[in-house]
Structures are given as structure tokens and as C-alpha cells.
Amino acid sequence: MQVYQYLFPPYTPYHATSEGMIKDDPLKIELALRERSNRVGILSTIIFIKLETRAGYEISGYLDYGDKLIVEDWKPIFVGRKKIIGT
């Protein structure tokens, strides 16, 4: 019974920001599937981002998805109003 309650808690201590998202981007879909397990601490997800500027320079970095879910509001990202950018 304890394992079941751990995997499927009777209450959610968080709000899933991926609810009601636009399902057009495969990255957003995969992040939405991993949101709950990252918030609970079952899974750790590291996101690698690589951007190319207009001048031709490449900027890259890593994001800890679980940490970013706590620190930032991901609702605008899942809805499509904001891009994923490392800080």
C-alpha cells in the first residue's frame, strides 16, 4: 500500500503546469510526461540547449528540469508564449 501511495498520492503537493498545453512540439510533450516524476523526485532530467546567434556564434548550456520547475513558472513555456532559455 505504501508504494501505491508513493506513486499515486491522494493529494498533489504541486500544480502540474503542463495541463492544457498545446500538443504540437515533441519536446514539450516529453517534458510534460516527465513533469510529475521530476517534481516528486523519482526522476532527474537534464536538458541540453544549443542556440546559434545571428552572428554565427553557438551558445549552449544545461538545465536541471526538476530545479527549474521549482524556481520558474513553466506555464508560459508549455502554452507557447515563452521559449526555454537557460539562466
PDB file with SEQRES, HELIX, SHEET and CRYST1 records, atoms N, CA, C and O in Angstrom:
SEQRES   1 A   87  MET GLN VAL TYR GLN TYR LEU PHE PRO PRO TYR THR PRO          
SEQRES   2 A   87  TYR HIS ALA THR SER GLU GLY MET ILE LYS ASP ASP PRO          
SEQRES   3 A   87  LEU LYS ILE GLU LEU ALA LEU ARG GLU ARG SER ASN ARG          
SEQRES   4 A   87  VAL GLY ILE LEU SER THR ILE ILE PHE ILE LYS LEU GLU          
SEQRES   5 A   87  THR ARG ALA GLY TYR GLU ILE SER GLY TYR LEU ASP TYR          
SEQRES   6 A   87  GLY ASP LYS LEU ILE VAL GLU ASP TRP LYS PRO ILE PHE          
SEQRES   7 A   87  VAL GLY ARG LYS LYS ILE ILE GLY THR                          
HELIX    1 AA1 GLN A    2  LEU A    7  1                                   6    
HELIX    2 AA2 PRO A   26  VAL A   40  1                                  15    
HELIX    3 AA3 TYR A   65  VAL A   71  1                                   7    
HELIX    4 AA4 LYS A   75  VAL A   79  1                                   5    
SHEET    1 AA1 2 ILE A  46  GLU A  52  0                                        
SHEET    2 AA1 2 GLU A  58  ASP A  64 -1                                        
CRYST1    1.000    1.000    1.000  90.00  90.00  90.00 P 1           1          
ATOM      1  N   MET A   1       0.819  -1.199   0.000  1.00  0.00           N  
ATOM      2  CA  MET A   1       0.000   0.000   0.000  1.00  0.00           C  
ATOM      3  C   MET A   1       0.857   1.255   0.000  1.00  0.00           C  
ATOM      4  O   MET A   1       0.477   2.254  -0.611  1.00  0.00           O  
ATOM      5  N   GLN A   2       2.008   1.230   0.672  1.00  0.00           N  
ATOM      6  CA  GLN A   2       2.850   2.404   0.737  1.00  0.00           C  
ATOM      7  C   GLN A   2       3.432   2.757  -0.622  1.00  0.00           C  
ATOM      8  O   GLN A   2       3.525   3.937  -0.958  1.00  0.00           O  
ATOM      9  N   VAL A   3       3.824   1.769  -1.408  1.00  0.00           N  
ATOM     10  CA  VAL A   3       4.370   2.030  -2.730  1.00  0.00           C  
ATOM     11  C   VAL A   3       3.296   2.646  -3.623  1.00  0.00           C  
ATOM     12  O   VAL A   3       3.570   3.582  -4.374  1.00  0.00           O  
ATOM     13  N   TYR A   4       2.097   2.129  -3.544  1.00  0.00           N  
ATOM     14  CA  TYR A   4       0.992   2.676  -4.338  1.00  0.00           C  
ATOM     15  C   TYR A   4       0.733   4.134  -3.982  1.00  0.00           C  
ATOM     16  O   TYR A   4       0.519   4.959  -4.870  1.00  0.00           O  
ATOM     17  N   GLN A   5       0.748   4.458  -2.698  1.00  0.00           N  
ATOM     18  CA  GLN A   5       0.523   5.840  -2.269  1.00  0.00           C  
ATOM     19  C   GLN A   5       1.674   6.744  -2.680  1.00  0.00           C  
ATOM     20  O   GLN A   5       1.463   7.931  -2.930  1.00  0.00           O  
ATOM     21  N   TYR A   6       2.886   6.206  -2.754  1.00  0.00           N  
ATOM     22  CA  TYR A   6       4.029   6.994  -3.206  1.00  0.00           C  
ATOM     23  C   TYR A   6       3.924   7.307  -4.694  1.00  0.00           C  
ATOM     24  O   TYR A   6       4.205   8.428  -5.118  1.00  0.00           O  
ATOM     25  N   LEU A   7       3.521   6.320  -5.481  1.00  0.00           N  
ATOM     26  CA  LEU A   7       3.393   6.521  -6.924  1.00  0.00           C  
ATOM     27  C   LEU A   7       2.141   7.303  -7.296  1.00  0.00           C  
ATOM     28  O   LEU A   7       2.155   8.080  -8.250  1.00  0.00           O  
ATOM     29  N   PHE A   8       1.069   7.104  -6.558  1.00  0.00           N  
ATOM     30  CA  PHE A   8      -0.201   7.775  -6.830  1.00  0.00           C  
ATOM     31  C   PHE A   8      -0.709   8.421  -5.536  1.00  0.00           C  
ATOM     32  O   PHE A   8      -1.614   7.891  -4.893  1.00  0.00           O  
ATOM     33  N   PRO A   9      -0.129   9.566  -5.153  1.00  0.00           N  
ATOM     34  CA  PRO A   9      -0.523  10.176  -3.882  1.00  0.00           C  
ATOM     35  C   PRO A   9      -1.972  10.649  -3.906  1.00  0.00           C  
ATOM     36  O   PRO A   9      -2.469  11.078  -4.947  1.00  0.00           O  
ATOM     37  N   PRO A  10      -2.653  10.573  -2.756  1.00  0.00           N  
ATOM     38  CA  PRO A  10      -4.053  11.014  -2.701  1.00  0.00           C  
ATOM     39  C   PRO A  10      -4.199  12.525  -2.849  1.00  0.00           C  
ATOM     40  O   PRO A  10      -5.289  13.016  -3.140  1.00  0.00           O  
ATOM     41  N   TYR A  11      -3.133  13.249  -2.655  1.00  0.00           N  
ATOM     42  CA  TYR A  11      -3.141  14.704  -2.857  1.00  0.00           C  
ATOM     43  C   TYR A  11      -1.908  15.061  -3.678  1.00  0.00           C  
ATOM     44  O   TYR A  11      -0.937  14.304  -3.697  1.00  0.00           O  
ATOM     45  N   THR A  12      -1.936  16.189  -4.348  1.00  0.00           N  
ATOM     46  CA  THR A  12      -0.773  16.630  -5.101  1.00  0.00           C  
ATOM     47  C   THR A  12      -0.209  17.876  -4.439  1.00  0.00           C  
ATOM     48  O   THR A  12      -0.896  18.894  -4.352  1.00  0.00           O  
ATOM     49  N   PRO A  13       1.029  17.810  -3.973  1.00  0.00           N  
ATOM     50  CA  PRO A  13       1.636  18.965  -3.329  1.00  0.00           C  
ATOM     51  C   PRO A  13       2.128  20.010  -4.324  1.00  0.00           C  
ATOM     52  O   PRO A  13       2.855  20.930  -3.951  1.00  0.00           O  
ATOM     53  N   TYR A  14       1.743  19.875  -5.565  1.00  0.00           N  
ATOM     54  CA  TYR A  14       2.176  20.795  -6.612  1.00  0.00           C  
ATOM     55  C   TYR A  14       1.048  20.946  -7.622  1.00  0.00           C  
ATOM     56  O   TYR A  14       0.071  20.198  -7.591  1.00  0.00           O  
ATOM     57  N   HIS A  15       1.188  21.904  -8.504  1.00  0.00           N  
ATOM     58  CA  HIS A  15       0.245  22.093  -9.596  1.00  0.00           C  
ATOM     59  C   HIS A  15       0.968  21.757 -10.899  1.00  0.00           C  
ATOM     60  O   HIS A  15       2.018  22.331 -11.186  1.00  0.00           O  
ATOM     61  N   ALA A  16       0.434  20.859 -11.667  1.00  0.00           N  
ATOM     62  CA  ALA A  16       1.062  20.472 -12.936  1.00  0.00           C  
ATOM     63  C   ALA A  16       0.899  21.608 -13.939  1.00  0.00           C  
ATOM     64  O   ALA A  16      -0.215  21.928 -14.353  1.00  0.00           O  
ATOM     65  N   THR A  17       2.013  22.208 -14.323  1.00  0.00           N  
ATOM     66  CA  THR A  17       1.960  23.341 -15.245  1.00  0.00           C  
ATOM     67  C   THR A  17       1.752  22.912 -16.682  1.00  0.00           C  
ATOM     68  O   THR A  17       1.453  23.746 -17.536  1.00  0.00           O  
ATOM     69  N   SER A  18       1.904  21.633 -16.967  1.00  0.00           N  
ATOM     70  CA  SER A  18       1.742  21.166 -18.340  1.00  0.00           C  
ATOM     71  C   SER A  18       0.289  20.866 -18.703  1.00  0.00           C  
ATOM     72  O   SER A  18       0.000  20.529 -19.851  1.00  0.00           O  
ATOM     73  N   GLU A  19      -0.628  20.985 -17.743  1.00  0.00           N  
ATOM     74  CA  GLU A  19      -2.036  20.739 -18.044  1.00  0.00           C  
ATOM     75  C   GLU A  19      -2.567  21.810 -18.997  1.00  0.00           C  
ATOM     76  O   GLU A  19      -2.349  23.001 -18.777  1.00  0.00           O  
ATOM     77  N   GLY A  20      -3.251  21.394 -20.036  1.00  0.00           N  
ATOM     78  CA  GLY A  20      -3.828  22.316 -21.001  1.00  0.00           C  
ATOM     79  C   GLY A  20      -2.831  22.863 -22.000  1.00  0.00           C  
ATOM     80  O   GLY A  20      -3.073  23.908 -22.604  1.00  0.00           O  
ATOM     81  N   MET A  21      -1.723  22.183 -22.184  1.00  0.00           N  
ATOM     82  CA  MET A  21      -0.697  22.677 -23.089  1.00  0.00           C  
ATOM     83  C   MET A  21      -1.045  22.386 -24.544  1.00  0.00           C  
ATOM     84  O   MET A  21      -1.896  21.547 -24.840  1.00  0.00           O  
ATOM     85  N   ILE A  22      -0.378  23.086 -25.432  1.00  0.00           N  
ATOM     86  CA  ILE A  22      -0.525  22.863 -26.864  1.00  0.00           C  
ATOM     87  C   ILE A  22       0.347  21.662 -27.227  1.00  0.00           C  
ATOM     88  O   ILE A  22       1.545  21.657 -26.947  1.00  0.00           O  
ATOM     89  N   LYS A  23      -0.241  20.664 -27.838  1.00  0.00           N  
ATOM     90  CA  LYS A  23       0.486  19.424 -28.125  1.00  0.00           C  
ATOM     91  C   LYS A  23       1.012  19.400 -29.554  1.00  0.00           C  
ATOM     92  O   LYS A  23       0.656  18.528 -30.347  1.00  0.00           O  
ATOM     93  N   ASP A  24       1.872  20.378 -29.872  1.00  0.00           N  
ATOM     94  CA  ASP A  24       2.426  20.442 -31.212  1.00  0.00           C  
ATOM     95  C   ASP A  24       3.931  20.237 -31.242  1.00  0.00           C  
ATOM     96  O   ASP A  24       4.502  20.002 -32.306  1.00  0.00           O  
ATOM     97  N   ASP A  25       4.572  20.323 -30.098  1.00  0.00           N  
ATOM     98  CA  ASP A  25       6.020  20.227 -30.021  1.00  0.00           C  
ATOM     99  C   ASP A  25       6.420  18.944 -29.290  1.00  0.00           C  
ATOM    100  O   ASP A  25       6.018  18.747 -28.144  1.00  0.00           O  
ATOM    101  N   PRO A  26       7.201  18.072 -29.927  1.00  0.00           N  
ATOM    102  CA  PRO A  26       7.602  16.818 -29.276  1.00  0.00           C  
ATOM    103  C   PRO A  26       8.393  17.041 -27.982  1.00  0.00           C  
ATOM    104  O   PRO A  26       8.282  16.242 -27.052  1.00  0.00           O  
ATOM    105  N   LEU A  27       9.189  18.114 -27.909  1.00  0.00           N  
ATOM    106  CA  LEU A  27       9.944  18.407 -26.688  1.00  0.00           C  
ATOM    107  C   LEU A  27       9.009  18.731 -25.534  1.00  0.00           C  
ATOM    108  O   LEU A  27       9.204  18.236 -24.424  1.00  0.00           O  
ATOM    109  N   LYS A  28       8.003  19.550 -25.779  1.00  0.00           N  
ATOM    110  CA  LYS A  28       7.046  19.903 -24.725  1.00  0.00           C  
ATOM    111  C   LYS A  28       6.246  18.686 -24.268  1.00  0.00           C  
ATOM    112  O   LYS A  28       5.923  18.560 -23.086  1.00  0.00           O  
ATOM    113  N   ILE A  29       5.934  17.814 -25.179  1.00  0.00           N  
ATOM    114  CA  ILE A  29       5.202  16.594 -24.829  1.00  0.00           C  
ATOM    115  C   ILE A  29       6.055  15.710 -23.914  1.00  0.00           C  
ATOM    116  O   ILE A  29       5.559  15.194 -22.913  1.00  0.00           O  
ATOM    117  N   GLU A  30       7.321  15.538 -24.252  1.00  0.00           N  
ATOM    118  CA  GLU A  30       8.213  14.725 -23.427  1.00  0.00           C  
ATOM    119  C   GLU A  30       8.452  15.364 -22.064  1.00  0.00           C  
ATOM    120  O   GLU A  30       8.519  14.655 -21.060  1.00  0.00           O  
ATOM    121  N   LEU A  31       8.583  16.678 -22.008  1.00  0.00           N  
ATOM    122  CA  LEU A  31       8.761  17.357 -20.726  1.00  0.00           C  
ATOM    123  C   LEU A  31       7.501  17.253 -19.874  1.00  0.00           C  
ATOM    124  O   LEU A  31       7.584  17.128 -18.652  1.00  0.00           O  
ATOM    125  N   ALA A  32       6.343  17.303 -20.512  1.00  0.00           N  
ATOM    126  CA  ALA A  32       5.086  17.155 -19.774  1.00  0.00           C  
ATOM    127  C   ALA A  32       4.969  15.749 -19.180  1.00  0.00           C  
ATOM    128  O   ALA A  32       4.477  15.587 -18.064  1.00  0.00           O  
ATOM    129  N   LEU A  33       5.417  14.742 -19.916  1.00  0.00           N  
ATOM    130  CA  LEU A  33       5.386  13.373 -19.404  1.00  0.00           C  
ATOM    131  C   LEU A  33       6.323  13.200 -18.206  1.00  0.00           C  
ATOM    132  O   LEU A  33       6.067  12.374 -17.330  1.00  0.00           O  
ATOM    133  N   ARG A  34       7.399  13.971 -18.170  1.00  0.00           N  
ATOM    134  CA  ARG A  34       8.387  13.852 -17.098  1.00  0.00           C  
ATOM    135  C   ARG A  34       8.147  14.824 -15.943  1.00  0.00           C  
ATOM    136  O   ARG A  34       8.853  14.763 -14.937  1.00  0.00           O  
ATOM    137  N   GLU A  35       7.170  15.712 -16.068  1.00  0.00           N  
ATOM    138  CA  GLU A  35       6.978  16.755 -15.052  1.00  0.00           C  
ATOM    139  C   GLU A  35       6.692  16.181 -13.670  1.00  0.00           C  
ATOM    140  O   GLU A  35       7.363  16.547 -12.705  1.00  0.00           O  
ATOM    141  N   ARG A  36       5.732  15.309 -13.555  1.00  0.00           N  
ATOM    142  CA  ARG A  36       5.346  14.770 -12.247  1.00  0.00           C  
ATOM    143  C   ARG A  36       6.502  14.039 -11.580  1.00  0.00           C  
ATOM    144  O   ARG A  36       6.776  14.263 -10.401  1.00  0.00           O  
ATOM    145  N   SER A  37       7.181  13.170 -12.318  1.00  0.00           N  
ATOM    146  CA  SER A  37       8.262  12.395 -11.724  1.00  0.00           C  
ATOM    147  C   SER A  37       9.451  13.277 -11.338  1.00  0.00           C  
ATOM    148  O   SER A  37      10.176  12.944 -10.401  1.00  0.00           O  
ATOM    149  N   ASN A  38       9.665  14.387 -12.035  1.00  0.00           N  
ATOM    150  CA  ASN A  38      10.714  15.317 -11.641  1.00  0.00           C  
ATOM    151  C   ASN A  38      10.316  16.105 -10.404  1.00  0.00           C  
ATOM    152  O   ASN A  38      11.153  16.365  -9.540  1.00  0.00           O  
ATOM    153  N   ARG A  39       9.055  16.486 -10.311  1.00  0.00           N  
ATOM    154  CA  ARG A  39       8.591  17.233  -9.134  1.00  0.00           C  
ATOM    155  C   ARG A  39       8.623  16.372  -7.870  1.00  0.00           C  
ATOM    156  O   ARG A  39       8.975  16.862  -6.797  1.00  0.00           O  
ATOM    157  N   VAL A  40       8.260  15.099  -7.989  1.00  0.00           N  
ATOM    158  CA  VAL A  40       8.223  14.198  -6.843  1.00  0.00           C  
ATOM    159  C   VAL A  40       9.634  13.743  -6.457  1.00  0.00           C  
ATOM    160  O   VAL A  40       9.876  13.412  -5.296  1.00  0.00           O  
ATOM    161  N   GLY A  41      10.558  13.722  -7.405  1.00  0.00           N  
ATOM    162  CA  GLY A  41      11.923  13.314  -7.118  1.00  0.00           C  
ATOM    163  C   GLY A  41      12.251  11.902  -7.543  1.00  0.00           C  
ATOM    164  O   GLY A  41      13.289  11.363  -7.162  1.00  0.00           O  
ATOM    165  N   ILE A  42      11.377  11.296  -8.330  1.00  0.00           N  
ATOM    166  CA  ILE A  42      11.623   9.940  -8.817  1.00  0.00           C  
ATOM    167  C   ILE A  42      12.632   9.966  -9.962  1.00  0.00           C  
ATOM    168  O   ILE A  42      13.423   9.035 -10.113  1.00  0.00           O  
ATOM    169  N   LEU A  43      12.609  11.019 -10.762  1.00  0.00           N  
ATOM    170  CA  LEU A  43      13.419  11.116 -11.968  1.00  0.00           C  
ATOM    171  C   LEU A  43      14.153  12.446 -11.986  1.00  0.00           C  
ATOM    172  O   LEU A  43      13.646  13.445 -11.477  1.00  0.00           O  
ATOM    173  N   SER A  44      15.335  12.461 -12.568  1.00  0.00           N  
ATOM    174  CA  SER A  44      16.080  13.700 -12.803  1.00  0.00           C  
ATOM    175  C   SER A  44      16.278  13.843 -14.305  1.00  0.00           C  
ATOM    176  O   SER A  44      16.703  12.904 -14.978  1.00  0.00           O  
ATOM    177  N   THR A  45      15.970  15.017 -14.818  1.00  0.00           N  
ATOM    178  CA  THR A  45      16.099  15.263 -16.247  1.00  0.00           C  
ATOM    179  C   THR A  45      17.014  16.460 -16.459  1.00  0.00           C  
ATOM    180  O   THR A  45      16.814  17.521 -15.869  1.00  0.00           O  
ATOM    181  N   ILE A  46      18.011  16.279 -17.300  1.00  0.00           N  
ATOM    182  CA  ILE A  46      18.919  17.355 -17.676  1.00  0.00           C  
ATOM    183  C   ILE A  46      18.631  17.687 -19.137  1.00  0.00           C  
ATOM    184  O   ILE A  46      18.607  16.802 -19.992  1.00  0.00           O  
ATOM    185  N   ILE A  47      18.413  18.974 -19.413  1.00  0.00           N  
ATOM    186  CA  ILE A  47      18.105  19.433 -20.775  1.00  0.00           C  
ATOM    187  C   ILE A  47      19.341  20.139 -21.327  1.00  0.00           C  
ATOM    188  O   ILE A  47      19.879  21.044 -20.689  1.00  0.00           O  
ATOM    189  N   PHE A  48      19.783  19.730 -22.496  1.00  0.00           N  
ATOM    190  CA  PHE A  48      20.896  20.391 -23.181  1.00  0.00           C  
ATOM    191  C   PHE A  48      20.316  21.317 -24.230  1.00  0.00           C  
ATOM    192  O   PHE A  48      19.531  20.890 -25.077  1.00  0.00           O  
ATOM    193  N   ILE A  49      20.700  22.589 -24.179  1.00  0.00           N  
ATOM    194  CA  ILE A  49      20.208  23.589 -25.129  1.00  0.00           C  
ATOM    195  C   ILE A  49      21.382  24.133 -25.919  1.00  0.00           C  
ATOM    196  O   ILE A  49      22.426  24.467 -25.359  1.00  0.00           O  
ATOM    197  N   LYS A  50      21.197  24.217 -27.223  1.00  0.00           N  
ATOM    198  CA  LYS A  50      22.229  24.773 -28.105  1.00  0.00           C  
ATOM    199  C   LYS A  50      21.555  25.759 -29.054  1.00  0.00           C  
ATOM    200  O   LYS A  50      20.661  25.391 -29.817  1.00  0.00           O  
ATOM    201  N   LEU A  51      21.991  27.006 -28.999  1.00  0.00           N  
ATOM    202  CA  LEU A  51      21.435  28.057 -29.846  1.00  0.00           C  
ATOM    203  C   LEU A  51      22.532  28.650 -30.715  1.00  0.00           C  
ATOM    204  O   LEU A  51      23.703  28.667 -30.334  1.00  0.00           O  
ATOM    205  N   GLU A  52      22.143  29.131 -31.880  1.00  0.00           N  
ATOM    206  CA  GLU A  52      23.082  29.831 -32.745  1.00  0.00           C  
ATOM    207  C   GLU A  52      22.592  31.261 -32.906  1.00  0.00           C  
ATOM    208  O   GLU A  52      21.444  31.496 -33.283  1.00  0.00           O  
ATOM    209  N   THR A  53      23.476  32.221 -32.615  1.00  0.00           N  
ATOM    210  CA  THR A  53      23.100  33.630 -32.722  1.00  0.00           C  
ATOM    211  C   THR A  53      23.118  34.069 -34.181  1.00  0.00           C  
ATOM    212  O   THR A  53      23.581  33.341 -35.059  1.00  0.00           O  
ATOM    213  N   ARG A  54      22.616  35.248 -34.418  1.00  0.00           N  
ATOM    214  CA  ARG A  54      22.622  35.780 -35.790  1.00  0.00           C  
ATOM    215  C   ARG A  54      24.032  36.022 -36.299  1.00  0.00           C  
ATOM    216  O   ARG A  54      24.281  35.980 -37.504  1.00  0.00           O  
ATOM    217  N   ALA A  55      24.953  36.274 -35.380  1.00  0.00           N  
ATOM    218  CA  ALA A  55      26.349  36.494 -35.757  1.00  0.00           C  
ATOM    219  C   ALA A  55      27.083  35.187 -36.041  1.00  0.00           C  
ATOM    220  O   ALA A  55      28.230  35.213 -36.487  1.00  0.00           O  
ATOM    221  N   GLY A  56      26.448  34.056 -35.793  1.00  0.00           N  
ATOM    222  CA  GLY A  56      27.043  32.765 -36.085  1.00  0.00           C  
ATOM    223  C   GLY A  56      27.679  32.080 -34.900  1.00  0.00           C  
ATOM    224  O   GLY A  56      28.245  30.997 -35.049  1.00  0.00           O  
ATOM    225  N   TYR A  57      27.601  32.679 -33.728  1.00  0.00           N  
ATOM    226  CA  TYR A  57      28.151  32.059 -32.525  1.00  0.00           C  
ATOM    227  C   TYR A  57      27.180  31.035 -31.959  1.00  0.00           C  
ATOM    228  O   TYR A  57      25.962  31.182 -32.058  1.00  0.00           O  
ATOM    229  N   GLU A  58      27.741  30.009 -31.373  1.00  0.00           N  
ATOM    230  CA  GLU A  58      26.918  28.990 -30.724  1.00  0.00           C  
ATOM    231  C   GLU A  58      26.964  29.186 -29.212  1.00  0.00           C  
ATOM    232  O   GLU A  58      28.032  29.362 -28.626  1.00  0.00           O  
ATOM    233  N   ILE A  59      25.787  29.151 -28.594  1.00  0.00           N  
ATOM    234  CA  ILE A  59      25.656  29.242 -27.152  1.00  0.00           C  
ATOM    235  C   ILE A  59      24.994  27.955 -26.695  1.00  0.00           C  
ATOM    236  O   ILE A  59      23.971  27.551 -27.247  1.00  0.00           O  
ATOM    237  N   SER A  60      25.572  27.310 -25.691  1.00  0.00           N  
ATOM    238  CA  SER A  60      24.995  26.066 -25.213  1.00  0.00           C  
ATOM    239  C   SER A  60      25.014  26.037 -23.692  1.00  0.00           C  
ATOM    240  O   SER A  60      25.771  26.762 -23.046  1.00  0.00           O  
ATOM    241  N   GLY A  61      24.179  25.196 -23.149  1.00  0.00           N  
ATOM    242  CA  GLY A  61      24.122  25.059 -21.696  1.00  0.00           C  
ATOM    243  C   GLY A  61      23.206  23.910 -21.304  1.00  0.00           C  
ATOM    244  O   GLY A  61      22.508  23.323 -22.130  1.00  0.00           O  
ATOM    245  N   TYR A  62      23.237  23.617 -20.017  1.00  0.00           N  
ATOM    246  CA  TYR A  62      22.429  22.546 -19.453  1.00  0.00           C  
ATOM    247  C   TYR A  62      21.442  23.123 -18.452  1.00  0.00           C  
ATOM    248  O   TYR A  62      21.758  24.071 -17.733  1.00  0.00           O  
ATOM    249  N   LEU A  63      20.242  22.548 -18.407  1.00  0.00           N  
ATOM    250  CA  LEU A  63      19.234  22.920 -17.426  1.00  0.00           C  
ATOM    251  C   LEU A  63      18.847  21.694 -16.614  1.00  0.00           C  
ATOM    252  O   LEU A  63      18.652  20.611 -17.165  1.00  0.00           O  
ATOM    253  N   ASP A  64      18.739  21.866 -15.321  1.00  0.00           N  
ATOM    254  CA  ASP A  64      18.196  20.829 -14.452  1.00  0.00           C  
ATOM    255  C   ASP A  64      16.686  21.061 -14.419  1.00  0.00           C  
ATOM    256  O   ASP A  64      16.212  22.014 -13.801  1.00  0.00           O  
ATOM    257  N   TYR A  65      15.944  20.194 -15.082  1.00  0.00           N  
ATOM    258  CA  TYR A  65      14.498  20.384 -15.245  1.00  0.00           C  
ATOM    259  C   TYR A  65      13.768  20.404 -13.908  1.00  0.00           C  
ATOM    260  O   TYR A  65      12.865  21.217 -13.712  1.00  0.00           O  
ATOM    261  N   GLY A  66      14.142  19.529 -12.995  1.00  0.00           N  
ATOM    262  CA  GLY A  66      13.495  19.486 -11.681  1.00  0.00           C  
ATOM    263  C   GLY A  66      13.695  20.781 -10.913  1.00  0.00           C  
ATOM    264  O   GLY A  66      12.765  21.275 -10.276  1.00  0.00           O  
ATOM    265  N   ASP A  67      14.902  21.334 -10.967  1.00  0.00           N  
ATOM    266  CA  ASP A  67      15.188  22.596 -10.280  1.00  0.00           C  
ATOM    267  C   ASP A  67      14.443  23.746 -10.942  1.00  0.00           C  
ATOM    268  O   ASP A  67      13.894  24.604 -10.251  1.00  0.00           O  
ATOM    269  N   LYS A  68      14.416  23.776 -12.245  1.00  0.00           N  
ATOM    270  CA  LYS A  68      13.728  24.858 -12.966  1.00  0.00           C  
ATOM    271  C   LYS A  68      12.216  24.820 -12.746  1.00  0.00           C  
ATOM    272  O   LYS A  68      11.562  25.863 -12.768  1.00  0.00           O  
ATOM    273  N   LEU A  69      11.656  23.627 -12.535  1.00  0.00           N  
ATOM    274  CA  LEU A  69      10.226  23.542 -12.236  1.00  0.00           C  
ATOM    275  C   LEU A  69       9.895  24.216 -10.912  1.00  0.00           C  
ATOM    276  O   LEU A  69       8.815  24.784 -10.751  1.00  0.00           O  
ATOM    277  N   ILE A  70      10.823  24.153  -9.967  1.00  0.00           N  
ATOM    278  CA  ILE A  70      10.620  24.786  -8.662  1.00  0.00           C  
ATOM    279  C   ILE A  70      10.844  26.291  -8.744  1.00  0.00           C  
ATOM    280  O   ILE A  70      10.086  27.068  -8.163  1.00  0.00           O  
ATOM    281  N   VAL A  71      11.882  26.701  -9.462  1.00  0.00           N  
ATOM    282  CA  VAL A  71      12.306  28.103  -9.482  1.00  0.00           C  
ATOM    283  C   VAL A  71      11.456  28.962 -10.423  1.00  0.00           C  
ATOM    284  O   VAL A  71      11.146  30.107 -10.095  1.00  0.00           O  
ATOM    285  N   GLU A  72      11.080  28.431 -11.576  1.00  0.00           N  
ATOM    286  CA  GLU A  72      10.382  29.212 -12.595  1.00  0.00           C  
ATOM    287  C   GLU A  72       8.972  28.690 -12.842  1.00  0.00           C  
ATOM    288  O   GLU A  72       8.639  27.551 -12.514  1.00  0.00           O  
ATOM    289  N   ASP A  73       8.156  29.558 -13.431  1.00  0.00           N  
ATOM    290  CA  ASP A  73       6.815  29.179 -13.864  1.00  0.00           C  
ATOM    291  C   ASP A  73       6.908  28.681 -15.300  1.00  0.00           C  
ATOM    292  O   ASP A  73       7.274  29.439 -16.199  1.00  0.00           O  
ATOM    293  N   TRP A  74       6.581  27.414 -15.518  1.00  0.00           N  
ATOM    294  CA  TRP A  74       6.690  26.818 -16.847  1.00  0.00           C  
ATOM    295  C   TRP A  74       5.390  26.885 -17.641  1.00  0.00           C  
ATOM    296  O   TRP A  74       5.345  26.409 -18.776  1.00  0.00           O  
ATOM    297  N   LYS A  75       4.349  27.455 -17.084  1.00  0.00           N  
ATOM    298  CA  LYS A  75       3.069  27.551 -17.801  1.00  0.00           C  
ATOM    299  C   LYS A  75       3.214  28.293 -19.133  1.00  0.00           C  
ATOM    300  O   LYS A  75       2.718  27.799 -20.146  1.00  0.00           O  
ATOM    301  N   PRO A  76       3.884  29.477 -19.177  1.00  0.00           N  
ATOM    302  CA  PRO A  76       4.046  30.163 -20.469  1.00  0.00           C  
ATOM    303  C   PRO A  76       4.847  29.353 -21.482  1.00  0.00           C  
ATOM    304  O   PRO A  76       4.630  29.480 -22.687  1.00  0.00           O  
ATOM    305  N   ILE A  77       5.760  28.532 -21.009  1.00  0.00           N  
ATOM    306  CA  ILE A  77       6.555  27.709 -21.920  1.00  0.00           C  
ATOM    307  C   ILE A  77       5.690  26.608 -22.527  1.00  0.00           C  
ATOM    308  O   ILE A  77       5.748  26.367 -23.733  1.00  0.00           O  
ATOM    309  N   PHE A  78       4.885  25.938 -21.695  1.00  0.00           N  
ATOM    310  CA  PHE A  78       4.028  24.867 -22.201  1.00  0.00           C  
ATOM    311  C   PHE A  78       2.913  25.394 -23.090  1.00  0.00           C  
ATOM    312  O   PHE A  78       2.489  24.704 -24.017  1.00  0.00           O  
ATOM    313  N   VAL A  79       2.437  26.593 -22.830  1.00  0.00           N  
ATOM    314  CA  VAL A  79       1.372  27.166 -23.655  1.00  0.00           C  
ATOM    315  C   VAL A  79       1.921  27.710 -24.972  1.00  0.00           C  
ATOM    316  O   VAL A  79       1.196  27.781 -25.965  1.00  0.00           O  
ATOM    317  N   GLY A  80       3.212  28.097 -24.985  1.00  0.00           N  
ATOM    318  CA  GLY A  80       3.830  28.565 -26.223  1.00  0.00           C  
ATOM    319  C   GLY A  80       4.104  30.054 -26.247  1.00  0.00           C  
ATOM    320  O   GLY A  80       4.443  30.594 -27.300  1.00  0.00           O  
ATOM    321  N   ARG A  81       3.968  30.735 -25.119  1.00  0.00           N  
ATOM    322  CA  ARG A  81       4.214  32.184 -25.077  1.00  0.00           C  
ATOM    323  C   ARG A  81       5.667  32.523 -24.777  1.00  0.00           C  
ATOM    324  O   ARG A  81       6.077  33.673 -24.934  1.00  0.00           O  
ATOM    325  N   LYS A  82       6.455  31.533 -24.344  1.00  0.00           N  
ATOM    326  CA  LYS A  82       7.839  31.778 -23.938  1.00  0.00           C  
ATOM    327  C   LYS A  82       8.704  30.610 -24.396  1.00  0.00           C  
ATOM    328  O   LYS A  82       8.237  29.473 -24.457  1.00  0.00           O  
ATOM    329  N   LYS A  83       9.966  30.891 -24.717  1.00  0.00           N  
ATOM    330  CA  LYS A  83      10.904  29.855 -25.124  1.00  0.00           C  
ATOM    331  C   LYS A  83      11.710  29.387 -23.915  1.00  0.00           C  
ATOM    332  O   LYS A  83      11.840  30.105 -22.923  1.00  0.00           O  
ATOM    333  N   ILE A  84      12.247  28.180 -24.014  1.00  0.00           N  
ATOM    334  CA  ILE A  84      13.112  27.648 -22.970  1.00  0.00           C  
ATOM    335  C   ILE A  84      14.479  28.286 -23.138  1.00  0.00           C  
ATOM    336  O   ILE A  84      15.149  28.092 -24.152  1.00  0.00           O  
ATOM    337  N   ILE A  85      14.888  29.053 -22.128  1.00  0.00           N  
ATOM    338  CA  ILE A  85      16.185  29.720 -22.156  1.00  0.00           C  
ATOM    339  C   ILE A  85      16.838  29.509 -20.797  1.00  0.00           C  
ATOM    340  O   ILE A  85      16.206  29.712 -19.760  1.00  0.00           O  
ATOM    341  N   GLY A  86      18.081  29.108 -20.804  1.00  0.00           N  
ATOM    342  CA  GLY A  86      18.818  28.907 -19.559  1.00  0.00           C  
ATOM    343  C   GLY A  86      19.187  30.226 -18.916  1.00  0.00           C  
ATOM    344  O   GLY A  86      19.405  31.222 -19.606  1.00  0.00           O  
ATOM    345  N   THR A  87      19.257  30.234 -17.605  1.00  0.00           N  
ATOM    346  CA  THR A  87      19.651  31.452 -16.886  1.00  0.00           C  
ATOM    347  C   THR A  87      20.926  31.242 -16.142  1.00  0.00           C  
ATOM    348  O   THR A  87      21.412  32.159 -15.479  1.00  0.00           O  
TER     349      THR A  87                                                      
END                                                                             
